[in-house]
Amino acid sequence: MDKTIGDKIKSLRKERKLTLKEIADKTDLSISFLSQVERMKSSLTLESLKKISEVLQVNPSYFFNTETEQKQPTVIRGNNSSADMTVNQFIYKDLSVNHTGLGFNPLLIILNPGENKGNQFTHPGKEFLYVLDGKLTVQINDEEYHLNEHDSIIIDSSSPHYWLNITSTPVKFLCVSSE
């Protein structure tokens, strides 16, 4: 990736002529925290990224894609490189290899033990989750769904939802969300 999440947040914020204070007011995040995120001095949670995405009017997947659009089919072989992983308190890997305008966003996500406890959020579209390794807990409204290896779920993303890892081992899953 040519830009960090912090660089992309700062660029979008300036493009939309927003101050850190305006974003802080709309997200309930502190100005100092937002400044540290822009300088990559602090990690983001999924919840914080979602709040910032809403204010900046982009899908959270924007921060994991570049502006390259391909017209020809792309075969992706042996996509095991960790070079393009985005690491925060969770790990994201964009599986589209920087394609935009697909209509969907394929991500590999790794949640470490006990991570991503926070508030549920909503966004337009749908999400398809497929657990590759470990046990994933998905909260949708007031219900919890426990997914084991090779289980999947389709979520209407306009329903409040959240992903959690309440186990003592990492969980690795695919998330394909519609734009």
Residue frames as a rotation matrix with the C-alpha (Angstrom) as fourth column:
MET 1
0.576 0.817 0.000 0.00
0.817 -0.576 0.000 0.00
0.000 0.000 -1.000 0.00
ASP 2
-0.192 -0.695 0.693 1.29
0.666 -0.611 -0.428 3.38
0.720 0.380 0.581 -0.93
LYS 3
-0.308 0.152 0.939 -0.51
-0.511 -0.859 -0.028 5.27
0.803 -0.488 0.342 1.85
THR 4
-0.948 0.039 -0.316 -1.19
0.285 0.547 -0.787 4.41
0.142 -0.836 -0.529 5.47
ILE 5
-0.001 0.989 -0.149 -4.68
0.947 0.049 0.318 4.56
0.322 -0.141 -0.936 6.94
GLY 6
0.093 -0.026 -0.995 -3.63
0.674 -0.734 0.082 7.73
-0.733 -0.678 -0.051 8.76
ASP 7
-0.867 -0.445 -0.224 -2.49
0.113 -0.615 0.781 9.36
-0.485 0.651 0.583 5.50
LYS 8
-0.689 0.661 0.297 -5.77
0.518 0.162 0.840 8.48
0.507 0.732 -0.454 3.84
ILE 9
0.199 0.754 -0.626 -7.81
0.977 -0.204 0.064 9.85
-0.079 -0.624 -0.777 6.76
LYS 10
-0.208 -0.369 -0.906 -5.85
0.389 -0.881 0.270 13.10
-0.898 -0.296 0.327 6.71
SER 11
-0.978 -0.177 0.107 -6.14
0.157 -0.297 0.942 13.45
-0.135 0.938 0.319 2.91
LEU 12
-0.347 0.927 0.143 -9.91
0.753 0.184 0.632 12.87
0.560 0.327 -0.761 2.97
ARG 13
0.180 0.386 -0.905 -10.36
0.893 -0.450 -0.014 15.20
-0.412 -0.806 -0.425 5.94
LYS 14
-0.522 -0.466 -0.714 -8.52
0.153 -0.875 0.459 18.00
-0.839 0.130 0.528 4.14
GLU 15
-0.933 0.216 0.286 -10.29
0.302 0.043 0.952 17.29
0.194 0.975 -0.105 0.85
ARG 16
-0.030 0.996 -0.081 -13.63
0.822 0.071 0.564 17.66
0.568 -0.050 -0.821 2.65
LYS 17
-0.365 -0.254 0.896 -12.35
-0.083 -0.949 -0.303 20.77
0.927 -0.185 0.326 4.46
LEU 18
0.789 0.578 -0.207 -12.94
0.098 0.214 0.972 19.29
0.606 -0.787 0.112 7.91
THR 19
-0.023 -0.778 0.628 -10.91
-0.817 -0.348 -0.460 20.05
0.576 -0.523 -0.628 11.00
LEU 20
-0.730 -0.279 -0.624 -9.85
0.119 0.847 -0.518 17.48
0.673 -0.452 -0.585 13.58
LYS 21
-0.897 0.426 0.116 -12.27
-0.259 -0.295 -0.920 19.18
-0.357 -0.855 0.375 15.98
GLU 22
-0.121 0.900 -0.420 -15.19
-0.992 -0.121 0.027 18.73
-0.026 0.420 0.907 13.59
ILE 23
-0.102 0.025 -0.994 -14.41
-0.346 0.936 0.059 15.04
0.933 0.350 -0.087 13.18
ALA 24
-0.933 -0.278 -0.227 -13.92
0.123 0.346 -0.930 14.67
0.337 -0.896 -0.289 16.94
ASP 25
-0.656 0.742 0.143 -17.33
-0.659 -0.470 -0.587 16.28
-0.368 -0.479 0.797 17.58
LYS 26
0.149 0.774 -0.615 -19.07
-0.964 0.252 0.084 13.95
0.219 0.581 0.784 15.13
THR 27
0.071 -0.206 -0.976 -17.34
-0.206 0.954 -0.216 10.74
0.976 0.216 0.025 16.26
ASP 28
0.913 0.180 0.366 -16.96
-0.368 -0.023 0.930 11.27
0.176 -0.983 0.046 20.02
LEU 29
0.490 -0.855 -0.172 -13.23
0.849 0.512 -0.128 10.62
0.197 -0.084 0.977 19.57
SER 30
0.556 -0.309 -0.772 -10.70
0.342 -0.761 0.551 13.04
-0.758 -0.570 -0.317 21.01
ILE 31
0.919 -0.284 -0.272 -8.77
-0.391 -0.595 -0.702 15.49
0.037 0.752 -0.658 18.85
SER 32
0.053 -0.974 0.218 -5.48
-0.933 0.030 0.357 14.17
-0.355 -0.223 -0.908 20.22
PHE 33
-0.011 0.011 1.000 -6.46
0.024 1.000 -0.010 10.57
-1.000 0.024 -0.011 19.40
LEU 34
0.867 0.403 0.293 -7.42
0.301 0.045 -0.953 11.55
-0.397 0.914 -0.082 15.83
SER 35
0.671 -0.699 -0.247 -4.15
-0.741 -0.624 -0.249 13.41
0.020 0.350 -0.936 15.41
GLN 36
-0.188 -0.750 0.635 -2.21
-0.689 0.561 0.458 10.36
-0.700 -0.351 -0.622 16.63
VAL 37
0.353 0.395 0.848 -4.14
0.312 0.805 -0.505 8.14
-0.882 0.443 0.161 14.20
GLU 38
0.992 0.038 -0.117 -3.31
-0.090 -0.430 -0.899 10.44
-0.085 0.902 -0.423 11.28
ARG 39
0.288 -0.957 -0.031 0.37
-0.943 -0.278 -0.185 10.23
0.168 0.083 -0.982 12.25
MET 40
0.500 0.024 -0.866 0.07
-0.139 0.989 -0.053 6.43
0.855 0.147 0.498 12.86
LYS 41
-0.621 -0.656 0.430 1.12
-0.505 -0.085 -0.859 6.91
0.600 -0.750 -0.278 16.48
SER 42
-0.505 0.549 0.666 -2.04
-0.615 0.313 -0.724 5.19
-0.606 -0.775 0.180 17.67
SER 43
-0.975 0.196 0.101 -4.00
0.219 0.796 0.564 2.14
0.030 0.572 -0.820 16.53
LEU 44
-0.460 0.887 -0.024 -7.63
-0.858 -0.438 0.270 2.20
0.229 0.145 0.963 15.46
THR 45
-0.614 0.439 0.656 -10.35
0.020 0.839 -0.544 -0.16
-0.789 -0.321 -0.524 16.54
LEU 46
-0.721 0.449 0.528 -12.91
0.678 0.297 0.672 -1.29
0.145 0.843 -0.519 14.01
GLU 47
0.286 0.881 -0.378 -15.50
0.934 -0.345 -0.097 0.85
-0.216 -0.325 -0.921 15.79
SER 48
0.084 -0.333 -0.939 -13.34
0.150 -0.928 0.342 4.00
-0.985 -0.170 -0.028 15.55
LEU 49
-0.898 -0.429 0.099 -12.58
0.130 -0.045 0.990 3.36
-0.421 0.902 0.096 11.88
LYS 50
-0.352 0.857 0.376 -16.30
0.923 0.253 0.289 2.96
0.152 0.449 -0.881 11.19
LYS 51
0.432 0.512 -0.742 -17.12
0.674 -0.730 -0.112 6.26
-0.599 -0.452 -0.661 12.92
ILE 52
-0.304 -0.646 -0.700 -14.41
-0.094 -0.711 0.697 8.10
-0.948 0.277 0.155 10.99
SER 53
-0.879 0.000 0.477 -15.56
0.445 0.362 0.819 6.47
-0.173 0.932 -0.318 7.72
GLU 54
0.077 0.994 0.076 -19.12
0.991 -0.068 -0.113 7.68
-0.107 0.084 -0.991 8.27
VAL 55
0.421 0.036 -0.906 -18.01
0.250 -0.965 0.078 11.27
-0.872 -0.260 -0.415 8.84
LEU 56
-0.509 -0.715 -0.479 -15.72
-0.335 -0.348 0.875 11.14
-0.793 0.606 -0.062 5.79
GLN 57
0.431 0.859 -0.277 -18.54
-0.651 0.084 -0.754 9.49
-0.624 0.506 0.596 3.79
VAL 58
-0.166 -0.481 -0.861 -16.58
-0.866 0.488 -0.106 6.43
0.471 0.728 -0.498 2.63
ASN 59
0.870 0.325 -0.370 -16.87
-0.175 0.906 0.385 2.70
0.460 -0.270 0.846 3.16
PRO 60
0.669 -0.652 0.356 -14.27
-0.458 0.014 0.889 1.48
-0.585 -0.758 -0.290 5.71
SER 61
0.544 -0.459 0.703 -12.79
0.635 0.772 0.013 -0.64
-0.549 0.439 0.711 2.93
TYR 62
0.944 -0.196 0.267 -11.64
0.043 -0.728 -0.684 2.59
0.328 0.657 -0.679 1.24
PHE 63
0.609 -0.724 0.324 -8.71
-0.767 -0.434 0.473 2.62
-0.202 -0.536 -0.819 3.64
PHE 64
0.098 -0.556 0.825 -7.51
-0.116 0.817 0.565 -0.75
-0.988 -0.152 0.015 2.34
ASN 65
0.512 0.126 0.850 -7.81
0.785 0.333 -0.523 -0.07
-0.349 0.935 0.072 -1.40
THR 66
-0.589 -0.612 -0.528 -5.86
0.217 -0.749 0.626 2.11
-0.779 0.254 0.573 -3.81
GLU 67
0.099 0.688 -0.719 -7.25
-0.481 -0.599 -0.640 3.95
-0.871 0.409 0.272 -6.83
THR 68
-0.829 -0.468 -0.306 -6.22
-0.489 0.341 0.803 1.36
-0.272 0.815 -0.512 -9.44
GLU 69
0.306 0.926 0.223 -9.04
-0.546 0.362 -0.755 0.05
-0.780 0.109 0.616 -11.62
GLN 70
-0.784 -0.579 0.223 -8.52
-0.217 0.593 0.775 -2.97
-0.581 0.559 -0.591 -13.86
LYS 71
0.069 0.787 -0.614 -10.53
-0.976 -0.074 -0.204 -3.76
-0.206 0.613 0.763 -17.02
GLN 72
-0.110 -0.212 -0.971 -9.00
-0.567 0.816 -0.114 -7.21
0.817 0.538 -0.209 -17.61
PRO 73
0.900 0.378 -0.218 -9.62
-0.079 0.632 0.771 -10.26
0.429 -0.677 0.599 -15.40
THR 74
0.000 -0.910 0.414 -7.00
-0.876 -0.200 -0.440 -10.70
0.483 -0.363 -0.797 -12.73
VAL 75
0.652 0.052 -0.756 -5.79
0.212 0.945 0.248 -14.06
0.728 -0.322 0.605 -11.50
ILE 76
0.301 -0.522 0.798 -4.31
-0.884 -0.466 0.029 -13.79
0.356 -0.715 -0.602 -8.03
ARG 77
0.595 -0.177 -0.784 -2.03
0.128 0.984 -0.125 -16.69
0.794 -0.026 0.608 -7.16
GLY 78
0.014 -0.668 -0.744 -0.33
0.880 0.361 -0.307 -17.40
0.474 -0.651 0.593 -3.87
ASN 79
0.198 0.154 0.968 -1.58
-0.085 -0.981 0.173 -14.23
0.977 -0.116 -0.181 -2.22
ASN 80
0.570 -0.032 -0.821 0.31
0.724 0.493 0.483 -15.06
0.389 -0.870 0.304 0.99
SER 81
-0.417 -0.809 0.415 2.42
0.504 -0.586 -0.635 -11.93
0.757 -0.055 0.651 1.24
SER 82
0.241 0.462 -0.853 2.07
0.961 -0.236 0.144 -10.06
-0.134 -0.855 -0.501 4.50
ALA 83
-0.761 -0.648 0.047 3.54
0.645 -0.745 0.172 -6.93
-0.077 0.161 0.984 2.91
ASP 84
-0.694 0.537 0.480 0.13
-0.075 -0.717 0.693 -5.48
0.716 0.445 0.537 2.10
MET 85
0.004 0.681 -0.733 -1.50
0.868 0.362 0.340 -6.24
0.497 -0.637 -0.589 5.44
THR 86
-0.125 0.061 0.990 -2.80
-0.309 -0.951 0.020 -3.32
0.943 -0.304 0.137 7.46
VAL 87
-0.274 -0.088 -0.958 -2.10
0.734 0.624 -0.267 -3.88
0.621 -0.776 -0.107 11.13
ASN 88
-0.136 0.268 0.954 -3.96
-0.620 -0.774 0.130 -2.15
0.773 -0.573 0.272 13.93
GLN 89
-0.390 0.081 0.917 -5.58
-0.824 0.414 -0.387 -3.92
-0.411 -0.907 -0.095 16.85
PHE 90
0.552 0.475 0.686 -6.88
0.032 0.809 -0.586 -6.21
-0.833 0.346 0.431 14.15
ILE 91
-0.622 -0.780 -0.067 -5.27
-0.096 -0.009 0.995 -7.22
-0.777 0.625 -0.070 10.87
TYR 92
0.617 0.775 -0.139 -6.84
-0.186 -0.028 -0.982 -6.53
-0.765 0.632 0.127 7.48
LYS 93
-0.665 -0.728 0.167 -5.62
0.083 0.151 0.985 -7.82
-0.742 0.669 -0.040 4.15
ASP 94
0.181 0.689 -0.702 -7.28
-0.721 -0.393 -0.572 -6.51
-0.669 0.609 0.426 0.99
LEU 95
-0.201 -0.215 0.956 -7.81
0.247 0.933 0.262 -9.58
-0.948 0.288 -0.134 -1.21
SER 96
0.822 0.544 0.168 -8.86
0.314 -0.185 -0.931 -7.56
-0.476 0.818 -0.323 -4.26
VAL 97
-0.123 -0.965 0.230 -5.21
0.910 -0.017 0.415 -6.62
-0.397 0.261 0.880 -4.84
ASN 98
-0.629 -0.206 -0.750 -6.10
0.217 -0.973 0.085 -2.91
-0.747 -0.109 0.656 -4.99
HIS 99
-0.719 0.496 0.488 -9.01
0.537 -0.050 0.842 -3.14
0.442 0.867 -0.231 -7.43
THR 100
-0.762 0.559 -0.328 -11.75
-0.083 -0.585 -0.807 -0.55
-0.643 -0.587 0.492 -6.94
GLY 101
-0.354 0.725 -0.591 -15.24
-0.919 -0.387 0.077 -0.28
-0.173 0.570 0.803 -8.36
LEU 102
-0.955 -0.048 -0.294 -15.93
-0.117 0.968 0.221 -3.99
0.274 0.245 -0.930 -7.94
GLY 103
0.025 0.993 0.114 -19.18
-0.539 -0.082 0.838 -3.50
0.842 -0.083 0.533 -6.05
PHE 104
0.950 0.183 -0.254 -17.80
0.103 0.583 0.806 -5.65
0.296 -0.792 0.535 -3.22
ASN 105
0.251 -0.875 0.413 -14.81
-0.854 -0.401 -0.330 -5.62
0.455 -0.270 -0.849 -0.89
PRO 106
0.780 -0.021 -0.625 -13.07
0.176 0.967 0.187 -8.93
0.600 -0.256 0.758 -0.12
LEU 107
0.184 -0.702 0.688 -10.97
-0.840 -0.476 -0.261 -8.79
0.510 -0.530 -0.677 3.05
LEU 108
0.138 -0.243 -0.960 -9.04
0.497 0.855 -0.145 -11.28
0.857 -0.458 0.238 5.14
ILE 109
0.308 0.039 0.951 -9.37
-0.650 -0.721 0.240 -10.30
0.694 -0.692 -0.197 8.80
ILE 110
-0.164 -0.384 -0.909 -7.51
0.537 0.738 -0.409 -11.64
0.828 -0.555 0.085 11.81
LEU 111
0.518 0.337 0.786 -8.79
-0.515 -0.611 0.601 -10.76
0.683 -0.716 -0.143 15.27
ASN 112
-0.592 -0.770 -0.239 -6.44
-0.178 0.414 -0.893 -11.50
0.786 -0.485 -0.382 18.10
PRO 113
-0.325 0.486 -0.811 -7.77
0.801 0.597 0.037 -12.98
0.502 -0.638 -0.584 21.36
GLY 114
-0.075 0.415 -0.907 -10.16
0.893 -0.377 -0.247 -10.69
-0.444 -0.828 -0.342 23.21
GLU 115
-0.885 -0.371 -0.279 -10.00
0.229 -0.872 0.433 -7.94
-0.404 0.319 0.857 20.59
ASN 116
-0.831 0.499 0.245 -12.64
-0.004 -0.446 0.895 -5.71
0.556 0.743 0.373 19.08
LYS 117
-0.255 0.775 -0.579 -14.94
0.963 0.150 -0.224 -5.29
-0.086 -0.615 -0.784 22.02
GLY 118
-0.978 -0.038 -0.203 -17.00
0.023 -0.997 0.075 -2.21
-0.205 0.069 0.976 21.32
ASN 119
-0.218 0.956 -0.195 -20.31
-0.307 -0.257 -0.916 -0.89
-0.926 -0.140 0.350 20.15
GLN 120
-0.071 0.303 0.950 -22.31
0.794 0.594 -0.130 -2.25
-0.604 0.745 -0.283 17.27
PHE 121
-0.513 -0.107 -0.851 -22.42
-0.325 -0.894 0.308 -0.22
-0.794 0.434 0.425 14.06
THR 122
0.453 0.680 0.577 -24.30
0.441 0.392 -0.807 -0.12
-0.775 0.620 -0.122 10.78
HIS 123
-0.550 -0.488 -0.678 -23.42
-0.389 -0.568 0.725 0.68
-0.739 0.662 0.122 7.16
PRO 124
0.360 0.735 -0.576 -25.10
-0.870 0.041 -0.491 0.22
-0.337 0.677 0.654 3.80
GLY 125
-0.115 -0.371 -0.921 -24.98
-0.827 0.550 -0.118 -3.15
0.550 0.748 -0.370 2.05
LYS 126
0.940 0.340 -0.008 -24.47
-0.300 0.839 0.454 -6.72
0.161 -0.425 0.891 3.14
GLU 127
-0.096 -0.972 0.214 -21.57
-0.995 0.100 0.007 -8.71
-0.028 -0.213 -0.977 4.61
PHE 128
0.834 0.158 -0.529 -20.64
-0.198 0.980 -0.020 -12.32
0.516 0.121 0.848 4.00
LEU 129
0.123 -0.784 0.609 -18.36
-0.990 -0.056 0.127 -13.76
-0.065 -0.618 -0.783 6.69
TYR 130
0.796 0.016 -0.605 -16.58
-0.153 0.972 -0.176 -17.12
0.586 0.232 0.776 6.37
VAL 131
0.639 -0.548 0.540 -14.46
-0.678 -0.069 0.732 -18.44
-0.364 -0.834 -0.416 9.24
LEU 132
0.428 -0.609 -0.668 -11.17
-0.501 0.455 -0.736 -19.96
0.752 0.649 -0.111 8.11
ASP 133
-0.306 -0.614 -0.727 -9.64
0.440 0.586 -0.680 -20.63
0.844 -0.528 0.091 11.51
GLY 134
-0.994 -0.105 -0.025 -10.81
0.063 -0.377 -0.924 -20.20
0.088 -0.920 0.381 15.10
LYS 135
-0.200 0.959 -0.201 -14.16
0.980 0.200 -0.022 -19.15
0.020 -0.201 -0.979 16.53
LEU 136
-0.901 -0.027 0.433 -15.83
0.121 -0.974 0.191 -15.86
0.417 0.224 0.881 15.64
THR 137
-0.316 0.836 -0.448 -18.63
0.807 -0.012 -0.591 -14.26
-0.499 -0.548 -0.671 17.61
VAL 138
-0.812 0.181 0.555 -20.95
0.283 -0.710 0.645 -12.00
0.511 0.680 0.526 15.64
GLN 139
-0.549 0.667 -0.503 -23.39
0.480 -0.241 -0.843 -9.74
-0.684 -0.705 -0.188 17.46
ILE 140
-0.792 0.436 0.427 -26.44
0.237 -0.424 0.874 -8.67
0.562 0.794 0.232 15.44
ASN 141
0.180 0.794 0.580 -28.89
-0.383 -0.487 0.785 -6.52
0.906 -0.363 0.217 17.34
ASP 142
0.257 -0.036 0.966 -29.35
-0.966 0.007 0.257 -8.39
-0.016 -0.999 -0.033 20.65
GLU 143
0.977 0.137 0.165 -28.37
-0.132 0.990 -0.046 -11.83
-0.169 0.023 0.985 19.33
GLU 144
0.002 -1.000 -0.007 -24.97
-0.846 -0.005 0.533 -13.51
-0.533 0.005 -0.846 19.36
TYR 145
0.954 0.170 -0.248 -23.93
-0.286 0.763 -0.580 -16.01
0.091 0.624 0.776 16.72
HIS 146
0.211 -0.901 0.380 -20.93
-0.563 0.206 0.800 -18.25
-0.799 -0.383 -0.464 17.35
LEU 147
0.862 0.037 -0.505 -19.25
-0.488 0.322 -0.811 -19.35
0.133 0.946 0.296 14.15
ASN 148
0.439 -0.721 0.537 -16.73
-0.015 0.591 0.806 -22.18
-0.899 -0.361 0.249 14.04
GLU 149
-0.615 -0.750 -0.242 -14.19
-0.357 -0.008 0.934 -23.01
-0.703 0.661 -0.263 11.37
HIS 150
-0.963 0.165 0.212 -15.91
0.260 0.383 0.886 -23.31
0.065 0.909 -0.412 7.94
ASP 151
-0.011 0.972 -0.235 -19.13
0.883 -0.100 -0.458 -21.66
-0.469 -0.213 -0.857 9.17
SER 152
-0.870 -0.206 0.448 -20.47
0.413 -0.802 0.432 -18.61
0.270 0.560 0.783 7.36
ILE 153
-0.070 0.854 -0.515 -23.12
0.759 -0.289 -0.583 -15.94
-0.647 -0.433 -0.628 7.83
ILE 154
-0.513 0.030 0.858 -24.71
0.646 -0.644 0.410 -13.27
0.564 0.765 0.311 5.67
ILE 155
-0.341 0.290 -0.894 -25.57
0.759 -0.477 -0.444 -10.03
-0.555 -0.830 -0.057 7.45
ASP 156
0.465 0.458 0.758 -27.74
0.697 -0.717 0.005 -7.13
0.546 0.526 -0.652 6.40
SER 157
-0.484 -0.853 -0.197 -25.24
0.798 -0.338 -0.500 -4.43
0.360 -0.399 0.844 7.37
SER 158
-0.331 0.431 0.839 -27.98
-0.234 -0.899 0.370 -1.92
0.914 -0.074 0.399 8.08
SER 159
0.817 0.484 -0.314 -28.68
0.147 0.352 0.925 -3.98
0.558 -0.801 0.216 11.24
PRO 160
0.470 -0.676 0.567 -26.43
-0.871 -0.458 0.177 -3.05
0.140 -0.577 -0.804 14.17
HIS 161
0.942 -0.206 -0.264 -23.63
0.193 0.978 -0.075 -5.62
0.274 0.020 0.962 14.27
TYR 162
0.421 -0.862 0.282 -20.11
-0.907 -0.395 0.146 -6.29
-0.014 -0.318 -0.948 15.55
TRP 163
0.561 -0.357 -0.747 -17.41
-0.010 0.899 -0.438 -8.96
0.828 0.253 0.501 15.29
LEU 164
0.516 -0.393 0.761 -15.68
-0.857 -0.229 0.462 -10.27
-0.008 -0.891 -0.455 18.41
ASN 165
0.040 -0.517 -0.855 -13.04
-0.080 0.851 -0.519 -12.77
0.996 0.089 -0.008 19.35
ILE 166
0.506 0.231 0.831 -13.86
-0.811 -0.200 0.550 -13.91
0.293 -0.952 0.086 22.88
THR 167
0.940 -0.222 -0.258 -11.50
0.250 0.965 0.083 -16.91
0.230 -0.143 0.963 22.72
SER 168
0.613 -0.783 -0.102 -7.86
-0.146 -0.240 0.960 -17.28
-0.776 -0.573 -0.262 23.71
THR 169
-0.326 -0.708 0.627 -6.68
0.608 0.351 0.712 -17.91
-0.724 0.613 0.316 20.13
PRO 170
-0.721 0.030 -0.692 -6.74
-0.421 -0.813 0.403 -15.73
-0.551 0.582 0.599 16.99
VAL 171
0.200 0.780 0.593 -9.67
0.439 0.470 -0.766 -16.01
-0.876 0.413 -0.248 14.59
LYS 172
-0.815 -0.468 -0.343 -9.11
-0.160 -0.388 0.908 -15.67
-0.557 0.794 0.241 10.86
PHE 173
0.009 0.896 0.445 -12.06
0.597 0.352 -0.721 -15.01
-0.802 0.272 -0.531 8.54
LEU 174
-0.813 -0.120 0.569 -13.05
0.564 -0.403 0.721 -13.68
0.143 0.907 0.396 5.16
CYS 175
-0.091 0.798 -0.595 -15.36
0.372 -0.527 -0.764 -10.69
-0.924 -0.291 -0.249 4.97
VAL 176
-0.797 -0.019 0.604 -16.93
0.588 -0.258 0.767 -9.79
0.141 0.966 0.216 1.65
SER 177
-0.216 0.723 -0.656 -19.03
0.466 -0.514 -0.720 -6.65
-0.858 -0.461 -0.226 1.92
SER 178
0.126 0.343 0.931 -21.06
0.978 -0.199 -0.059 -4.94
0.166 0.918 -0.360 -0.76
GLU 179
-0.864 -0.503 -0.015 -20.37
0.502 -0.860 -0.086 -1.29
0.030 -0.082 0.996 -1.44
